[in-house]
Amino acid sequence: MTGAEFDLLLTFLERPGRVLSRDQLLDLTRGRDGDVLEKSIDVLISRLRRKLAENGANHIFKTVRNGGYQLAAKVTYLDQHS
């Protein structure tokens, strides 16, 4: 997994169930760079879907028409103090 893919996945894990637009994802992962295009998020989502599906995690991201993307998997946090 590349650094950009990891940052994107972490962004979704920190905001489970929320629909995030491409603009929001760009701002939350890499900030607004003049060289970064909204379509780069689509490419990263596609790569993550493929890589995670290879490990049995199919349909982890939901595409929301005119909205963006949503993490479709349930997120459970483990209590690290136990």
Sequence and secondary structure as in RCSB ss.txt:
>XXXX:A:sequence
MTGAEFDLLLTFLERPGRVLSRDQLLDLTRGRDGDVLEKSIDVLISRLRRKLAENGANHIFKTVRNGGYQLAAKV
TYLDQHS
>XXXX:A:secstr
  HHHHHHHHHHHHSTT EE HHHHHHHHT   TT  THHHHHHHHHHHHHHHHTT TT EEEETTTEEEE S  
    TT 
